[in-house]
Amino acid sequence: MIRSVVRGVGASLPSRLVKNADLAGIVETSDEWIVQRTGIRQRYLASHDETTASLGEAAARAALDHAGLTPADIDLIVLATSTPNNTFPATAVEIQNRLGMHHGFAFDMQAVCSGFVFAVTTADAYLRGGLAKRALVIGAETFSRILDWSDRSTCVLFGDGAGAIVLEAQEGIGTIADRGVLAASLRSDGSHKEKLYVDGGVSTTQTVGHLRMEGREVFKHAVGMITDVIEATFGEAKITADELDWFVPHQANKRIIDASARKLGIADEKVVVTVDQHGNTSAASVPLALSVAVADGRIKKGDLVLLEAMGGGFTWGAVLLRW
């Protein structure tokens, strides 16, 4: 059977580093307050000339270099983002053009913080279906553009950045020993919209709007929803948490990450955590964390890796793959 195998991974962060103490001059907050509640110590914020497309392009090029490939080798680009450069065309098409690609196809995917997980499963379906041979899957965000910088409950949480992987269709034997995407579970429930959303839009206010969040409500639902899709993914693959090598969760809040891992029985030393360095970068957070763990040698060829995310909507999902 066809498996979607990771050939390369890359990342890109804006040049401007903002520590918690720097935010104290903008809103009433402190390093201690932010770290205690979220685990975040710093984040990167895009300058005026850095955009979702430019960050996405840089991450894509880094992933291609890591894979030893060029844009000519790619058939498909799937970009997960909630902060596109334009209402249309898709920012994926802009990245395609920036890469010098005039072949294949590209499109955006909107599932907020779950976007990268949704994008991986989408690209996997295209590769297994024979519509493409290699895909760039990118998560890129400039959430600083939609934050209300007077709201300390949200503006301290988010950062900008991009991460990408190259997926390639390869033949596997159809067992858990195969490299590539092995199992996945995706969910959404629109009844939770008001708990995490942006209060603007083309068809409603004709404005970009600002992010609004009921933090306690999000936290209350997060661990249960995350556990739900991970257990479904384990069931599909017929494995247990003990067999995992690495757990790469969405980097939103250290307390949510810890509680989820504890409930699932995943050992602390198997959990990749970068929320302290990047903040919540929405759809970029999982590929950014992947890039860090590959670069420092933790994730190696043959490792069994679980990706997980939850975002506004609510949307939530998990993907199991062998590196």
C-alpha positions as CSV (number, residue, x, y, z in Angstrom):
1,M,0.0,0.0,0.0
2,I,1.0,3.6,-0.4
3,R,2.3,5.5,2.6
4,S,3.0,9.2,2.9
5,V,6.6,9.4,4.2
6,V,8.3,12.4,5.7
7,R,11.3,13.3,3.6
8,G,12.2,16.6,5.2
9,V,11.2,19.2,7.8
10,G,11.9,22.9,8.1
11,A,11.0,26.0,10.1
12,S,11.1,29.8,9.9
13,L,10.7,32.4,12.7
14,P,10.4,36.2,12.5
15,S,13.5,38.2,13.4
16,R,11.8,40.0,16.4
17,L,12.1,38.1,19.7
18,V,9.7,39.3,22.4
19,K,10.1,38.1,25.9
20,N,7.4,38.2,28.6
21,A,9.0,41.2,30.3
22,D,8.7,43.1,27.1
23,L,4.9,42.8,27.1
24,A,4.7,44.4,30.6
25,G,5.1,47.7,28.9
26,I,2.1,47.1,26.7
27,V,-0.4,45.4,29.1
28,E,-0.6,44.8,32.8
29,T,1.2,41.5,33.0
30,S,4.5,39.9,34.2
31,D,6.9,37.1,33.3
32,E,5.8,35.2,36.5
33,W,2.1,35.6,35.6
34,I,2.5,34.3,32.1
35,V,4.9,31.4,32.9
36,Q,2.7,30.2,35.8
37,R,-0.4,30.0,33.7
38,T,0.9,29.0,30.3
39,G,4.6,28.0,30.4
40,I,5.4,30.6,27.8
41,R,8.6,32.6,28.2
42,Q,8.9,34.3,24.8
43,R,7.5,34.4,21.3
44,Y,8.5,35.8,17.9
45,L,6.4,38.6,16.2
46,A,6.5,39.4,12.5
47,S,7.7,42.8,11.4
48,H,5.8,44.8,8.8
49,D,7.7,43.2,5.9
50,E,7.3,39.6,7.3
51,T,4.0,37.8,6.3
52,T,2.4,34.4,6.4
53,A,3.6,33.9,2.8
54,S,7.2,34.9,3.4
55,L,7.5,32.8,6.6
56,G,5.8,29.9,4.8
57,E,8.2,30.2,1.9
58,A,11.2,30.1,4.1
59,A,10.0,27.1,6.1
60,A,9.2,25.3,2.8
61,R,12.7,26.0,1.4
62,A,14.2,24.7,4.6
63,A,12.1,21.5,4.4
64,L,13.1,21.0,0.8
65,D,16.8,21.5,1.6
66,H,16.5,19.0,4.4
67,A,14.9,16.5,2.0
68,G,17.5,17.1,-0.7
69,L,14.8,18.2,-3.1
70,T,13.8,21.2,-5.1
71,P,10.5,22.9,-5.9
72,A,10.5,21.0,-9.2
73,D,10.0,17.8,-7.2
74,I,6.8,19.0,-5.6
75,D,3.3,18.4,-7.0
76,L,1.1,19.7,-4.2
77,I,1.2,22.4,-1.5
78,V,-1.2,22.4,1.3
79,L,-1.0,25.5,3.6
80,A,-2.6,25.5,7.0
81,T,-3.3,29.1,8.1
82,S,-5.9,31.3,9.7
83,T,-4.0,34.4,8.8
84,P,-3.7,34.5,5.0
85,N,-2.0,37.3,3.1
86,N,-5.2,38.0,1.2
87,T,-8.8,36.9,1.3
88,F,-8.0,35.4,-2.0
89,P,-6.1,34.0,-3.8
90,A,-4.9,31.3,-1.4
91,T,-1.6,32.1,0.3
92,A,-0.5,28.6,-0.8
93,V,-0.6,29.8,-4.4
94,E,1.5,32.8,-3.4
95,I,4.1,30.5,-1.8
96,Q,4.0,28.3,-4.9
97,N,4.9,31.4,-7.0
98,R,7.6,32.5,-4.6
99,L,9.1,29.0,-5.0
100,G,9.1,29.4,-8.7
101,M,6.6,26.6,-9.2
102,H,4.3,26.8,-12.3
103,H,3.1,23.2,-12.1
104,G,1.1,21.1,-9.6
105,F,-1.6,22.6,-7.4
106,A,-1.8,24.5,-4.1
107,F,-4.5,25.5,-1.7
108,D,-5.1,26.7,1.9
109,M,-6.7,24.8,4.7
110,Q,-8.5,26.5,7.6
111,A,-8.9,24.6,10.8
112,V,-7.2,27.1,13.1
113,C,-4.7,25.5,15.5
114,S,-5.6,22.0,14.2
115,G,-4.8,23.1,10.7
116,F,-1.4,21.4,10.3
117,V,-2.9,18.0,11.5
118,F,-5.8,18.4,9.1
119,A,-3.4,19.4,6.3
120,V,-1.2,16.3,6.8
121,T,-4.2,14.0,6.6
122,T,-5.4,15.9,3.5
123,A,-2.1,15.6,1.7
124,D,-1.9,12.0,2.7
125,A,-5.2,11.3,1.0
126,Y,-4.0,13.0,-2.2
127,L,-0.7,11.0,-2.2
128,R,-2.4,7.7,-1.5
129,G,-5.0,8.5,-4.2
130,G,-2.3,9.0,-6.8
131,L,-3.0,12.7,-7.5
132,A,0.5,13.7,-6.4
133,K,3.8,12.2,-5.7
134,R,5.3,14.7,-3.2
135,A,3.6,17.4,-1.1
136,L,4.8,20.4,0.9
137,V,2.6,20.6,4.0
138,I,3.0,24.0,5.7
139,G,1.7,25.6,8.8
140,A,2.3,29.4,8.8
141,E,0.7,32.1,10.9
142,T,1.0,35.8,11.7
143,F,-1.4,35.8,14.7
144,S,0.0,39.1,15.9
145,R,-2.1,40.7,13.2
146,I,-5.4,39.6,14.8
147,L,-4.6,40.1,18.5
148,D,-6.2,42.8,20.7
149,W,-3.1,44.2,22.3
150,S,-5.2,45.6,25.2
151,D,-6.4,42.1,26.2
152,R,-3.8,40.6,28.4
153,S,-5.7,37.2,28.5
154,T,-5.0,36.6,24.8
155,C,-2.2,38.9,23.5
156,V,0.5,37.2,25.7
157,L,-0.3,33.8,24.4
158,F,0.4,33.9,20.7
159,G,3.4,34.2,18.4
160,D,4.2,34.1,14.7
161,G,6.1,31.5,12.7
162,A,6.0,28.7,10.1
163,G,6.9,25.1,9.9
164,A,6.8,22.6,7.0
165,I,7.3,19.0,6.0
166,V,7.8,17.2,2.7
167,L,5.7,14.1,2.3
168,E,6.5,11.6,-0.4
169,A,4.3,8.6,-1.6
170,Q,6.2,5.4,-1.0
171,E,5.2,1.8,-1.0
172,G,4.7,0.1,2.3
173,I,3.7,-3.4,3.3
174,G,0.6,-2.3,5.2
175,T,1.8,-2.9,8.8
176,I,2.7,-0.7,11.8
177,A,6.3,-1.1,10.8
178,D,5.9,1.0,7.7
179,R,7.4,4.5,7.5
180,G,4.9,7.3,6.9
181,V,1.4,8.2,8.0
182,L,-0.2,5.2,9.7
183,A,-3.4,6.4,11.3
184,A,-5.4,9.6,12.0
185,S,-8.6,10.9,13.6
186,L,-10.2,14.3,13.0
187,R,-13.2,15.9,14.7
188,S,-15.0,19.2,14.8
189,D,-18.0,20.7,16.6
190,G,-19.2,24.1,15.6
191,S,-21.4,24.5,18.7
192,H,-18.3,25.7,20.5
193,K,-17.6,28.6,18.2
194,E,-18.1,31.4,20.7
195,K,-15.4,30.0,23.0
196,L,-12.6,30.8,20.5
197,Y,-13.1,32.9,17.4
198,V,-12.2,36.1,15.6
199,D,-14.9,38.8,15.8
200,G,-14.5,39.9,12.1
201,G,-14.9,38.5,8.7
202,V,-15.6,39.3,5.0
203,S,-19.2,38.3,5.0
204,T,-20.1,39.7,8.4
205,T,-18.2,42.8,9.5
206,Q,-16.0,43.4,6.4
207,T,-13.1,43.8,8.9
208,V,-10.3,41.5,10.0
209,G,-11.4,41.5,13.6
210,H,-9.6,40.4,16.7
211,L,-9.2,37.0,18.4
212,R,-11.6,36.4,21.3
213,M,-11.3,33.5,23.7
214,E,-13.0,32.1,26.8
215,G,-9.8,30.6,28.2
216,R,-11.4,28.5,31.0
217,E,-13.9,27.0,28.6
218,V,-11.2,26.1,26.1
219,F,-9.1,24.5,28.9
220,K,-12.1,22.6,30.2
221,H,-12.7,20.9,26.9
222,A,-9.2,20.5,25.6
223,V,-7.9,17.5,27.5
224,G,-11.0,15.4,26.9
225,M,-11.2,16.2,23.2
226,I,-7.5,15.6,22.7
227,T,-7.7,12.3,24.5
228,D,-10.7,11.3,22.4
229,V,-8.9,11.5,19.0
230,I,-5.6,10.1,20.3
231,E,-7.3,7.0,21.7
232,A,-9.2,6.6,18.4
233,T,-5.9,6.9,16.5
234,F,-4.3,4.3,18.9
235,G,-7.3,2.0,18.2
236,E,-6.9,2.3,14.5
237,A,-3.2,1.5,14.6
238,K,-3.7,-1.1,17.3
239,I,-1.0,0.3,19.6
240,T,-0.7,1.7,23.1
241,A,0.9,4.8,24.5
242,D,3.9,2.7,25.7
243,E,4.9,2.0,22.1
244,L,5.2,5.7,21.2
245,D,8.7,7.2,20.8
246,W,7.5,10.8,20.7
247,F,4.4,12.9,21.4
248,V,4.4,16.2,19.5
249,P,1.3,18.2,20.7
250,H,-0.1,21.6,19.7
251,Q,1.9,24.1,21.7
252,A,-0.8,26.2,23.3
253,N,-0.4,25.8,27.1
254,K,2.0,23.7,29.1
255,R,-0.7,22.8,31.6
256,I,-2.9,21.3,28.8
257,I,0.1,19.4,27.4
258,D,1.0,18.0,30.8
259,A,-2.6,17.0,31.6
260,S,-3.1,15.4,28.3
261,A,0.1,13.3,28.4
262,R,-0.7,12.3,32.0
263,K,-4.2,11.2,31.1
264,L,-3.0,9.1,28.2
265,G,-0.1,7.6,30.1
266,I,2.6,9.2,27.9
267,A,5.9,9.6,29.8
268,D,7.1,13.1,30.2
269,E,10.4,12.4,28.5
270,K,8.5,11.5,25.3
271,V,6.8,14.8,25.1
272,V,8.2,17.5,22.8
273,V,7.6,21.0,24.3
274,T,8.4,24.3,22.6
275,V,5.6,26.5,23.9
276,D,8.1,28.2,26.2
277,Q,10.1,29.3,23.2
278,H,7.5,30.1,20.6
279,G,4.2,30.7,22.4
280,N,1.1,29.5,20.6
281,T,1.7,29.8,16.8
282,S,-1.6,28.1,15.9
283,A,-1.2,25.9,12.8
284,A,2.6,26.5,12.8
285,S,3.1,25.1,16.3
286,V,3.3,21.3,15.5
287,P,5.7,21.6,12.6
288,L,7.8,24.1,14.5
289,A,8.1,21.6,17.4
290,L,8.8,18.8,14.9
291,S,11.6,20.8,13.4
292,V,13.2,21.5,16.8
293,A,13.1,17.8,17.8
294,V,14.5,16.6,14.5
295,A,17.3,19.3,14.6
296,D,18.4,18.4,18.1
297,G,18.5,14.7,17.3
298,R,15.5,13.5,19.4
299,I,13.3,12.4,16.5
300,K,15.1,9.9,14.3
301,K,14.3,7.7,11.3
302,G,12.0,4.8,12.4
303,D,10.6,6.6,15.5
304,L,6.9,6.3,16.1
305,V,5.6,9.9,16.4
306,L,2.1,11.1,17.5
307,L,1.0,14.6,16.4
308,E,-2.0,16.3,18.0
309,A,-3.8,19.6,17.9
310,M,-7.0,21.4,19.0
311,G,-8.3,24.7,17.7
312,G,-11.2,27.1,17.4
313,G,-14.4,25.8,16.0
314,F,-13.7,23.5,17.9
315,T,-11.6,21.4,15.7
316,W,-9.3,18.7,17.0
317,G,-7.3,15.8,15.5
318,A,-4.3,13.4,15.8
319,V,-2.0,11.7,13.3
320,L,0.3,8.8,14.0
321,L,3.3,8.4,11.7
322,R,6.6,6.5,11.6
323,W,9.5,8.9,10.9
